[in-house]
Amino acid sequence: MNSPSRFVLREQEFNAFLAVLRKFRATALAKAVFLVDKDGALIASTGETAGFDVTALASLAAGNIAATGGLANLIGEKEFSILFHEGERDNMHISVVGDRLILVVVFDRQSSIGLVRLRVRRASEELSRILASAEQKTGEEVLIEELTEEDIESLFC
């Protein structure tokens, strides 16, 4: 499926995505959680995100999925839907949700890869349901688009 480069995300779906991310972060004991589209745009985030260049993180996560997709193709797989990076202090779990979203989880020693993977399954199901519901409402693919300052100002005029 070729995903469009931009999409419009209604407030109801954004709030639903954010609620899932917040619940996931708490139950997985994660430091930060990011929801990104496969084109590298940040959709939502929660947790200790102040120290992150979220634009770069979103872009690099999407690039990481794309690059490992190429590796997967070399061995006859569609894609690798889960990636794990272990650091000295922090770890990163990246997973594909549905066919167009990427869940990025940053966690430290307070959590474990087992707990994160367990919680990712449930969160992925919930995020997929939200996206499917949004697509069904519009009768077409939902497009996520970053709001511009003009868009925000027009909301309050």
C-alpha positions in Angstrom: 0.0 0.0 0.0 1.4 3.4 -1.0 0.7 5.7 1.9 0.0 9.3 1.0 2.7 11.8 2.1 0.3 13.8 4.3 -2.9 13.1 6.2 -5.5 15.0 8.2 -6.0 13.8 11.7 -9.2 14.9 13.4 -9.1 15.9 17.0 -11.1 12.9 18.1 -8.6 10.4 16.7 -5.7 12.5 17.9 -7.1 12.4 21.5 -7.8 8.7 21.2 -4.2 8.0 20.0 -2.8 10.1 22.8 -4.9 8.3 25.5 -3.6 5.0 24.2 0.0 6.3 24.3 -0.4 7.6 27.9 -1.9 4.4 29.2 0.8 2.4 27.4 3.6 4.5 28.8 2.3 4.1 32.4 1.8 0.3 32.1 5.1 -0.4 30.3 7.1 1.9 32.6 8.5 3.7 29.5 10.3 7.1 29.6 8.8 8.3 26.4 6.5 7.1 23.6 6.1 8.4 20.1 3.6 7.6 17.4 4.9 8.3 13.9 3.6 7.8 10.4 5.7 5.8 8.0 6.6 9.0 6.1 8.4 10.2 9.2 5.9 12.7 10.6 5.3 12.8 14.4 1.6 12.2 15.2 1.7 12.2 19.0 4.1 11.8 21.9 4.0 11.5 25.7 6.4 11.2 28.5 9.9 12.7 28.9 10.2 14.1 25.4 11.9 17.5 26.2 15.4 16.1 25.6 14.5 14.8 22.1 14.6 16.4 18.7 11.2 14.8 17.9 11.4 15.8 14.2 14.7 14.0 13.8 13.5 11.0 15.9 10.3 10.6 13.8 12.2 10.8 10.5 15.0 8.5 11.7 12.5 5.9 13.0 10.7 5.9 9.7 14.0 5.6 7.9 15.0 2.7 10.2 11.8 0.9 9.3 12.3 1.5 5.6 16.0 0.3 5.8 15.2 -2.8 7.7 12.3 -3.4 5.2 15.0 -3.6 2.5 16.9 -6.1 4.5 13.8 -8.1 5.1 13.1 -8.2 1.3 16.6 -9.6 0.8 15.7 -12.7 2.8 12.1 -13.0 1.5 10.2 -11.2 4.3 7.7 -8.4 3.8 9.2 -6.4 6.6 10.6 -6.7 10.1 7.8 -5.3 12.2 9.7 -5.0 15.5 13.2 -3.5 16.0 15.0 -3.3 19.3 18.1 -1.1 20.1 19.9 -1.6 23.4 22.0 1.2 24.9 24.0 1.7 28.0 21.2 3.7 29.8 18.2 3.6 27.5 16.7 1.2 25.1 14.4 1.8 22.1 11.7 -0.5 20.8 10.3 0.3 17.4 7.3 -1.5 16.0 5.0 -1.2 13.0 1.4 -0.7 13.8 -1.0 -1.6 11.0 0.5 -0.7 7.7 1.2 3.0 8.3 2.1 3.8 11.9 5.2 3.3 13.9 5.3 3.1 17.7 8.6 4.2 19.2 9.2 3.4 22.9 12.2 4.7 24.9 12.7 2.9 28.2 15.4 2.3 30.8 16.2 -0.3 33.4 13.0 0.4 35.3 11.2 -1.6 32.6 12.2 -4.6 30.5 12.0 -5.7 26.9 9.5 -8.4 27.9 7.1 -5.9 29.5 7.4 -3.5 26.7 6.7 -6.2 24.0 3.7 -7.4 26.0 2.2 -3.9 26.3 3.1 -3.0 22.7 0.8 -5.8 21.5 -2.3 -4.4 23.3 -1.4 -0.8 22.4 -0.9 -1.7 18.7 -4.3 -3.3 18.6 -6.0 -0.3 20.1 -4.1 2.1 17.8 -5.0 0.0 14.7 -8.7 0.1 15.8 -8.6 3.9 16.1 -7.0 4.3 12.6 -9.5 1.8 11.1 -12.4 3.5 12.7 -11.2 6.9 11.3 -10.8 5.4 7.8 -14.3 3.9 8.0 -15.8 7.3 9.0 -14.4 9.0 6.0 -14.8 6.1 3.6 -11.2 6.6 2.5 -7.7 6.6 3.9 -7.1 9.0 6.7 -4.4 11.5 6.0 -2.3 12.9 8.8 -1.1 16.5 8.4 0.8 18.7 10.7 -1.1 21.8 11.7 0.4 25.1 10.6 0.3 28.2 12.7 -2.4 29.5 10.3 -4.5 26.4 10.9 -4.3 26.9 14.7 -5.1 30.6 14.5 -8.1 29.8 12.3 -9.5 27.5 15.0 -9.7 30.4 17.4 -11.1 33.1 15.0 
